[in-house]
């Protein structure tokens, strides 16, 4: 007896062999399609994630290169002007610049973004790091001047567009 009950068992037993084979083939095809859907979805998610990390790292590297003077002079106005570059990308919702030793930090938050910064983004990053929390993806890049670590920059991107792409 199956776990679906004796009524279903009786209906299947009453089917001619041709119908039973058709049912087996239909179930196998449905399971195979579901498996392929999961595998393709996972691959698509991995590709989009890698592309998003690469894009954020490139943006963070450029902004971090230009932000070294901001850290040297602890210039909040300069940091604000520098962070205006993030306004052109609707997926970037926050950024945090921190100086080694904690003497200076500056935060950018996109208009309408209410969530707090992910905890790893507020600390000094001594090497390239990513942080994924299902809602946001953050990249943290260290900043060097004269071969010495002077600070780090974290860039935070929302992931709702990534999930929408995978859902399609």
N, C-alpha and C positions, 0 to 999 in steps of 0.2 A: 504494500500500500504506500502511495506517495504521501508527501506532507500536504498536498493540496486536497486530499479527500477522496473517498471512494467514488463519488459521482464523476470526477474527472478521470479517474482510472477506468471506470466503466465506459466512458465515452471514447477514450483512446483505444481501449481494447476492442470496441465495436467497429473501429475504422478499418477499411480495407488496407492491405499492405501498401498500396500505392499512395494513399493519403498519409499513412504513418511515415513513409519515406519523405514525402513532401514536407511534412511537419518537422522532421529531423533536419532537413536541408534548410528550411526557413529559420529554425532556431540557430543553426550553425552560422548562417549568413549574418543574422542579427548580432550574435556574439562577436563575430569577426569584425563587423563594421564598428561596433562599440569599442573594441580593442584598438582598431586603427584610429578612431576619433580621439581616444585618450593619448595615444602615442604621438599623433600629429599635433594635438593641442599642447602637449608637454614640449615638443620640439619648437613650436612657434613661441611659446612662452620663454624658453631658454634663449632663442635668437633675439627676441625683443629685449630681454633683460640685458644681454651682452651688448646690444647696440645702445641701450640707454646708459649703461655704465661707461661705455667708450665716449659717448657724447658728453656726459657730465664731467668725465675726467678731462676731456679736451677743454671744455669751458672753464673748469676749475683751474687747470694749469695756466691758461692765459690770464685769468683774473688774478691768480696768486702771483704770477710774475710781475704784474703791474701793481700789486698791492704791497710790495716790499717797502716802497717809500712811505706808504701810509703807516706801516708798522714802525719804521725808523723814526718818523716824526709824530707818531700817535695822533694822526689827523682824522678825526671823526667826520669832518666835512668831506675830505678826500675819499674816505671809505664810502660815504653815502653816494657820492658822485660815481665812484667805481661800481658800486652795486646796482646802479641804474641800468647797467647792461643786462641784468637778469630780467628786467621788465619786458623785454622783447620775447621771452620764452614763457608761454603760459603754464608750462609744466614745472618750471622752477619756482618753488613756493617760499624758499628760505635759504639764507646763507649765513655763515658765522665765521668771522675772522678772529683769531686769537693769537696773541703774542706770547712767545716763550717767557715764562716767569709770571704770566698773568697780569702784566702791567697795563695792557690795553686789549680791548675786544670790541667788536662791532657786529651787530646783527641786522640782517635784512629780512623782512617778512613781506610777502606779496599782499596786495590789497585783497581782502576777503578771506585770507588764510588765518584760521583761528587756532589750529593745533600747535602745541608746544614743539620745540625742537627735539628731535630724538636725542637721548642722553649722550651717545658717543660723539655727537657733533659739537658739543660744547667744550670738549677736552682737546688738548694739544695732540695732534697726530704726528708721530715721528716717522711714519711711512704711509704709503698709499693704503687706504682702507675703505671698504664699503660697508654699509649697514642697510639691511632690508627688514622692514617690519610690516609687510602686507599693505600698508597705506602709503608709505613713502620709501624712496630709495635715496640714500645719502652716500656721497663720496667725500672723503677727507684727503687732502693733499698737503704734504709738508711744504714749507717755504724756506728756502736757503738764501743766504747772502754771504758771499765770500767763503762758501763751503760749510758754513755754520747754520744750524737750524735756528730760525728766528721766529717761527710761528707756523700756523696752519690755517687752511681755509676749508670749510665744509660747505658743500652745496647740496640742497635737499630738493628732490623732485617728487611730485605726487605720482601715484601709479594708477589712478582711475582710468586714464586713457589706455594704459597697457592692458588692464583687465578687460576693457571694452573691446580691444583688438582681438584678444584671445577668445572672447565670448562669441565673436562673429565667426 
